[in-house]
Amino acid sequence: MDLTGIIIAIVIGAIAGWLAGIIMKSQGSLLRNIILGIVGGIVGTFVLGLVGLGGSGIIGEIIVSVVGACILIFVGRLIFK
């Protein structure tokens, strides 16, 4: 992955983490949102892949990352409740 790919992944992660925070009504810093969005992309790709779904293009990647980040927030709330 080149520098451009890394920057795009960080931007998509930031957008996805921010959207997931709004959807799940979660408070967090920008760094936390970026991390949630990036890791959410991995989780979302795995989970949606299990049911035969996926995303293509930037919008599709954001949607998959948002789904994954929402799953992470949900699981985090269950663990740390």
N, CA, C and O atoms as a GROMACS GRO file, in nm:
protein
  324
    1MET      N    1   0.086  -0.118   0.000
    1MET     CA    2   0.000   0.000   0.000
    1MET      C    3   0.090   0.123   0.000
    1MET      O    4   0.183   0.134   0.080
    2ASP      N    5   0.062   0.213  -0.089
    2ASP     CA    6   0.140   0.335  -0.098
    2ASP      C    7   0.083   0.444  -0.008
    2ASP      O    8  -0.019   0.424   0.058
    3LEU      N    9   0.149   0.557  -0.005
    3LEU     CA   10   0.108   0.667   0.082
    3LEU      C   11  -0.033   0.715   0.051
    3LEU      O   12  -0.108   0.747   0.143
    4THR      N   13  -0.068   0.721  -0.075
    4THR     CA   14  -0.203   0.764  -0.113
    4THR      C   15  -0.309   0.669  -0.059
    4THR      O   16  -0.412   0.714  -0.008
    5GLY      N   17  -0.284   0.539  -0.068
    5GLY     CA   18  -0.377   0.439  -0.014
    5GLY      C   19  -0.394   0.452   0.135
    5GLY      O   20  -0.504   0.436   0.187
    6ILE      N   21  -0.284   0.480   0.205
    6ILE     CA   22  -0.290   0.496   0.350
    6ILE      C   23  -0.372   0.620   0.386
    6ILE      O   24  -0.453   0.616   0.478
    7ILE      N   25  -0.350   0.728   0.315
    7ILE     CA   26  -0.425   0.851   0.342
    7ILE      C   27  -0.574   0.830   0.314
    7ILE      O   28  -0.659   0.876   0.391
    8ILE      N   29  -0.606   0.761   0.204
    8ILE     CA   30  -0.746   0.734   0.172
    8ILE      C   31  -0.810   0.647   0.280
    8ILE      O   32  -0.924   0.670   0.319
    9ALA      N   33  -0.737   0.545   0.328
    9ALA     CA   34  -0.788   0.458   0.435
    9ALA      C   35  -0.815   0.538   0.562
    9ALA      O   36  -0.915   0.514   0.630
   10ILE      N   37  -0.728   0.631   0.596
   10ILE     CA   38  -0.746   0.713   0.715
   10ILE      C   39  -0.868   0.804   0.698
   10ILE      O   40  -0.946   0.820   0.792
   11VAL      N   41  -0.884   0.864   0.581
   11VAL     CA   42  -0.999   0.952   0.557
   11VAL      C   43  -1.129   0.872   0.562
   11VAL      O   44  -1.225   0.915   0.626
   12ILE      N   45  -1.132   0.757   0.496
   12ILE     CA   46  -1.252   0.672   0.500
   12ILE      C   47  -1.279   0.628   0.643
   12ILE      O   48  -1.394   0.627   0.687
   13GLY      N   49  -1.174   0.591   0.716
   13GLY     CA   50  -1.190   0.552   0.856
   13GLY      C   51  -1.245   0.664   0.942
   13GLY      O   52  -1.330   0.642   1.028
   14ALA      N   53  -1.196   0.785   0.919
   14ALA     CA   54  -1.245   0.900   0.996
   14ALA      C   55  -1.392   0.926   0.967
   14ALA      O   56  -1.471   0.948   1.059
   15ILE      N   57  -1.430   0.923   0.841
   15ILE     CA   58  -1.570   0.946   0.805
   15ILE      C   59  -1.658   0.836   0.863
   15ILE      O   60  -1.763   0.863   0.921
   16ALA      N   61  -1.615   0.711   0.846
   16ALA     CA   62  -1.694   0.598   0.896
   16ALA      C   63  -1.705   0.600   1.047
   16ALA      O   64  -1.813   0.575   1.101
   17GLY      N   65  -1.598   0.628   1.116
   17GLY     CA   66  -1.601   0.636   1.263
   17GLY      C   67  -1.691   0.747   1.312
   17GLY      O   68  -1.765   0.730   1.409
   18TRP      N   69  -1.686   0.861   1.244
   18TRP     CA   70  -1.771   0.974   1.281
   18TRP      C   71  -1.918   0.939   1.260
   18TRP      O   72  -2.002   0.966   1.346
   19LEU      N   73  -1.950   0.878   1.145
   19LEU     CA   74  -2.089   0.839   1.118
   19LEU      C   75  -2.137   0.732   1.217
   19LEU      O   76  -2.250   0.738   1.265
   20ALA      N   77  -2.052   0.636   1.248
   20ALA     CA   78  -2.089   0.532   1.344
   20ALA      C   79  -2.112   0.592   1.482
   20ALA      O   80  -2.203   0.551   1.554
   21GLY      N   81  -2.031   0.690   1.519
   21GLY     CA   82  -2.050   0.758   1.647
   21GLY      C   83  -2.184   0.829   1.654
   21GLY      O   84  -2.249   0.829   1.759
   22ILE      N   85  -2.225   0.890   1.544
   22ILE     CA   86  -2.354   0.957   1.539
   22ILE      C   87  -2.468   0.855   1.546
   22ILE      O   88  -2.563   0.872   1.622
   23ILE      N   89  -2.457   0.749   1.466
   23ILE     CA   90  -2.561   0.647   1.462
   23ILE      C   91  -2.578   0.580   1.599
   23ILE      O   92  -2.690   0.559   1.644
   24MET      N   93  -2.466   0.548   1.664
   24MET     CA   94  -2.470   0.476   1.792
   24MET      C   95  -2.472   0.571   1.912
   24MET      O   96  -2.471   0.527   2.027
   25LYS      N   97  -2.476   0.702   1.884
   25LYS     CA   98  -2.476   0.804   1.990
   25LYS      C   99  -2.361   0.781   2.088
   25LYS      O  100  -2.380   0.773   2.210
   26SER      N  101  -2.242   0.771   2.031
   26SER     CA  102  -2.120   0.744   2.107
   26SER      C  103  -2.032   0.869   2.105
   26SER      O  104  -2.014   0.931   2.001
   27GLN      N  105  -1.979   0.904   2.219
   27GLN     CA  106  -1.888   1.017   2.229
   27GLN      C  107  -1.745   0.966   2.216
   27GLN      O  108  -1.710   0.865   2.277
   28GLY      N  109  -1.666   1.032   2.138
   28GLY     CA  110  -1.528   0.989   2.123
   28GLY      C  111  -1.445   1.095   2.052
   28GLY      O  112  -1.499   1.186   1.988
   29SER      N  113  -1.315   1.083   2.065
   29SER     CA  114  -1.224   1.178   2.002
   29SER      C  115  -1.209   1.144   1.854
   29SER      O  116  -1.253   1.039   1.808
   30LEU      N  117  -1.147   1.234   1.782
   30LEU     CA  118  -1.123   1.213   1.640
   30LEU      C  119  -1.035   1.090   1.620
   30LEU      O  120  -1.061   1.009   1.530
   31LEU      N  121  -0.932   1.074   1.701
   31LEU     CA  122  -0.844   0.958   1.689
   31LEU      C  123  -0.920   0.828   1.712
   31LEU      O  124  -0.901   0.731   1.639
   32ARG      N  125  -1.005   0.827   1.813
   32ARG     CA  126  -1.086   0.708   1.841
   32ARG      C  127  -1.178   0.677   1.723
   32ARG      O  128  -1.194   0.561   1.686
   33ASN      N  129  -1.239   0.780   1.666
   33ASN     CA  130  -1.327   0.760   1.551
   33ASN      C  131  -1.251   0.705   1.431
   33ASN      O  132  -1.302   0.618   1.360
   34ILE      N  133  -1.130   0.755   1.408
   34ILE     CA  134  -1.050   0.705   1.296
   34ILE      C  135  -1.016   0.558   1.317
   34ILE      O  136  -1.028   0.478   1.225
   35ILE      N  137  -0.974   0.524   1.438
   35ILE     CA  138  -0.939   0.385   1.468
   35ILE      C  139  -1.061   0.295   1.456
   35ILE      O  140  -1.054   0.187   1.398
   36LEU      N  141  -1.175   0.341   1.510
   36LEU     CA  142  -1.299   0.263   1.498
   36LEU      C  143  -1.337   0.243   1.352
   36LEU      O  144  -1.381   0.135   1.314
   37GLY      N  145  -1.322   0.345   1.272
   37GLY     CA  146  -1.357   0.335   1.130
   37GLY      C  147  -1.265   0.240   1.054
   37GLY      O  148  -1.312   0.161   0.972
   38ILE      N  149  -1.136   0.246   1.082
   38ILE     CA  150  -1.041   0.158   1.013
   38ILE      C  151  -1.061   0.014   1.055
   38ILE      O  152  -1.071  -0.075   0.970
   39VAL      N  153  -1.067  -0.010   1.185
   39VAL     CA  154  -1.090  -0.147   1.234
   39VAL      C  155  -1.231  -0.192   1.194
   39VAL      O  156  -1.252  -0.309   1.164
   40GLY      N  157  -1.325  -0.099   1.195
   40GLY     CA  158  -1.461  -0.130   1.151
   40GLY      C  159  -1.466  -0.176   1.006
   40GLY      O  160  -1.549  -0.258   0.970
   41GLY      N  161  -1.377  -0.123   0.923
   41GLY     CA  162  -1.370  -0.167   0.785
   41GLY      C  163  -1.332  -0.314   0.776
   41GLY      O  164  -1.385  -0.388   0.693
   42ILE      N  165  -1.240  -0.356   0.861
   42ILE     CA  166  -1.198  -0.496   0.864
   42ILE      C  167  -1.313  -0.583   0.915
   42ILE      O  168  -1.346  -0.685   0.855
   43VAL      N  169  -1.373  -0.541   1.026
   43VAL     CA  170  -1.484  -0.616   1.084
   43VAL      C  171  -1.602  -0.621   0.989
   43VAL      O  172  -1.662  -0.727   0.968
   44GLY      N  173  -1.637  -0.507   0.930
   44GLY     CA  174  -1.749  -0.501   0.838
   44GLY      C  175  -1.728  -0.587   0.714
   44GLY      O  176  -1.821  -0.654   0.668
   45THR      N  177  -1.607  -0.587   0.661
   45THR     CA  178  -1.576  -0.671   0.546
   45THR      C  179  -1.594  -0.818   0.581
   45THR      O  180  -1.649  -0.896   0.502
   46PHE      N  181  -1.547  -0.857   0.699
   46PHE     CA  182  -1.559  -0.996   0.743
   46PHE      C  183  -1.704  -1.035   0.764
   46PHE      O  184  -1.750  -1.136   0.712
   47VAL      N  185  -1.777  -0.955   0.842
   47VAL     CA  186  -1.916  -0.988   0.877
   47VAL      C  187  -2.006  -0.986   0.753
   47VAL      O  188  -2.084  -1.079   0.732
   48LEU      N  189  -1.996  -0.884   0.673
   48LEU     CA  190  -2.079  -0.876   0.553
   48LEU      C  191  -2.040  -0.983   0.452
   48LEU      O  192  -2.124  -1.030   0.375
   49GLY      N  193  -1.912  -1.020   0.451
   49GLY     CA  194  -1.867  -1.128   0.364
   49GLY      C  195  -1.928  -1.262   0.401
   49GLY      O  196  -1.950  -1.347   0.315
   50LEU      N  197  -1.957  -1.281   0.530
   50LEU     CA  198  -2.019  -1.404   0.575
   50LEU      C  199  -2.159  -1.422   0.517
   50LEU      O  200  -2.204  -1.535   0.495
   51VAL      N  201  -2.228  -1.312   0.494
   51VAL     CA  202  -2.364  -1.320   0.437
   51VAL      C  203  -2.366  -1.289   0.287
   51VAL      O  204  -2.472  -1.273   0.228
   52GLY      N  205  -2.248  -1.281   0.227
   52GLY     CA  206  -2.239  -1.263   0.083
   52GLY      C  207  -2.254  -1.120   0.035
   52GLY      O  208  -2.285  -1.098  -0.083
   53LEU      N  209  -2.233  -1.023   0.122
   53LEU     CA  210  -2.244  -0.882   0.083
   53LEU      C  211  -2.107  -0.817   0.085
   53LEU      O  212  -2.014  -0.869   0.148
   54GLY      N  213  -2.094  -0.706   0.020
   54GLY     CA  214  -1.970  -0.631   0.021
   54GLY      C  215  -1.993  -0.494  -0.040
   54GLY      O  216  -2.101  -0.465  -0.092
   55GLY      N  217  -1.892  -0.412  -0.034
   55GLY     CA  218  -1.904  -0.278  -0.090
   55GLY      C  219  -1.792  -0.253  -0.189
   55GLY      O  220  -1.681  -0.304  -0.173
   56SER      N  221  -1.822  -0.175  -0.290
   56SER     CA  222  -1.718  -0.138  -0.385
   56SER      C  223  -1.722   0.014  -0.403
   56SER      O  224  -1.827   0.077  -0.390
   57GLY      N  225  -1.610   0.070  -0.432
   57GLY     CA  226  -1.600   0.214  -0.443
   57GLY      C  227  -1.590   0.278  -0.306
   57GLY      O  228  -1.602   0.211  -0.203
   58ILE      N  229  -1.568   0.405  -0.305
   58ILE     CA  230  -1.549   0.476  -0.179
   58ILE      C  231  -1.676   0.474  -0.094
   58ILE      O  232  -1.667   0.452   0.027
   59ILE      N  233  -1.791   0.496  -0.153
   59ILE     CA  234  -1.917   0.495  -0.078
   59ILE      C  235  -1.941   0.356  -0.018
   59ILE      O  236  -1.981   0.345   0.098
   60GLY      N  237  -1.918   0.253  -0.095
   60GLY     CA  238  -1.934   0.117  -0.046
   60GLY      C  239  -1.840   0.086   0.069
   60GLY      O  240  -1.878   0.021   0.166
   61GLU      N  241  -1.716   0.132   0.058
   61GLU     CA  242  -1.619   0.111   0.166
   61GLU      C  243  -1.660   0.186   0.292
   61GLU      O  244  -1.643   0.134   0.402
   62ILE      N  245  -1.713   0.305   0.277
   62ILE     CA  246  -1.759   0.382   0.393
   62ILE      C  247  -1.875   0.309   0.460
   62ILE      O  248  -1.879   0.299   0.583
   63ILE      N  249  -1.970   0.259   0.381
   63ILE     CA  250  -2.085   0.188   0.438
   63ILE      C  251  -2.040   0.064   0.513
   63ILE      O  252  -2.086   0.038   0.625
   64VAL      N  253  -1.951  -0.014   0.452
   64VAL     CA  254  -1.900  -0.135   0.518
   64VAL      C  255  -1.827  -0.098   0.647
   64VAL      O  256  -1.843  -0.166   0.748
   65SER      N  257  -1.747   0.007   0.643
   65SER     CA  258  -1.674   0.051   0.762
   65SER      C  259  -1.767   0.101   0.871
   65SER      O  260  -1.743   0.076   0.989
   66VAL      N  261  -1.874   0.171   0.833
   66VAL     CA  262  -1.972   0.219   0.931
   66VAL      C  263  -2.040   0.100   0.999
   66VAL      O  264  -2.056   0.099   1.121
   67VAL      N  265  -2.079   0.001   0.920
   67VAL     CA  266  -2.142  -0.118   0.977
   67VAL      C  267  -2.047  -0.186   1.076
   67VAL      O  268  -2.086  -0.221   1.187
   68GLY      N  269  -1.922  -0.203   1.035
   68GLY     CA  270  -1.823  -0.265   1.123
   68GLY      C  271  -1.797  -0.184   1.248
   68GLY      O  272  -1.786  -0.240   1.357
   69ALA      N  273  -1.788  -0.052   1.235
   69ALA     CA  274  -1.765   0.034   1.351
   69ALA      C  275  -1.884   0.030   1.447
   69ALA      O  276  -1.865   0.032   1.568
   70CYS      N  277  -2.006   0.025   1.392
   70CYS     CA  278  -2.125   0.014   1.477
   70CYS      C  279  -2.122  -0.118   1.554
   70CYS      O  280  -2.158  -0.123   1.672
   71ILE      N  281  -2.080  -0.224   1.487
   71ILE     CA  282  -2.068  -0.353   1.555
   71ILE      C  283  -1.965  -0.344   1.668
   71ILE      O  284  -1.989  -0.395   1.777
   72LEU      N  285  -1.852  -0.279   1.642
   72LEU     CA  286  -1.750  -0.263   1.745
   72LEU      C  287  -1.800  -0.182   1.864
   72LEU      O  288  -1.775  -0.218   1.979
   73ILE      N  289  -1.871  -0.074   1.838
   73ILE     CA  290  -1.927   0.007   1.946
   73ILE      C  291  -2.026  -0.075   2.028
   73ILE      O  292  -2.023  -0.070   2.151
   74PHE      N  293  -2.113  -0.151   1.960
   74PHE     CA  294  -2.211  -0.234   2.028
   74PHE      C  295  -2.143  -0.338   2.117
   74PHE      O  296  -2.179  -0.354   2.234
   75VAL      N  297  -2.046  -0.407   2.062
   75VAL     CA  298  -1.974  -0.510   2.139
   75VAL      C  299  -1.898  -0.446   2.255
   75VAL      O  300  -1.893  -0.501   2.366
   76GLY      N  301  -1.838  -0.330   2.230
   76GLY     CA  302  -1.767  -0.258   2.336
   76GLY      C  303  -1.859  -0.220   2.451
   76GLY      O  304  -1.821  -0.229   2.567
   77ARG      N  305  -1.980  -0.178   2.418
   77ARG     CA  306  -2.078  -0.145   2.521
   77ARG      C  307  -2.118  -0.268   2.601
   77ARG      O  308  -2.139  -0.259   2.722
   78LEU      N  309  -2.130  -0.383   2.535
   78LEU     CA  310  -2.164  -0.506   2.606
   78LEU      C  311  -2.053  -0.548   2.701
   78LEU      O  312  -2.079  -0.592   2.813
   79ILE      N  313  -1.929  -0.534   2.656
   79ILE     CA  314  -1.815  -0.578   2.737
   79ILE      C  315  -1.792  -0.484   2.855
   79ILE      O  316  -1.769  -0.531   2.966
   80PHE      N  317  -1.797  -0.354   2.832
   80PHE     CA  318  -1.762  -0.258   2.935
   80PHE      C  319  -1.881  -0.199   3.009
   80PHE      O  320  -1.870  -0.094   3.072
   81LYS      N  321  -1.994  -0.266   3.003
   81LYS     CA  322  -2.115  -0.215   3.070
   81LYS      C  323  -2.115  -0.245   3.216
   81LYS      O  324  -2.210  -0.210   3.286
   0.00000   0.00000   0.00000
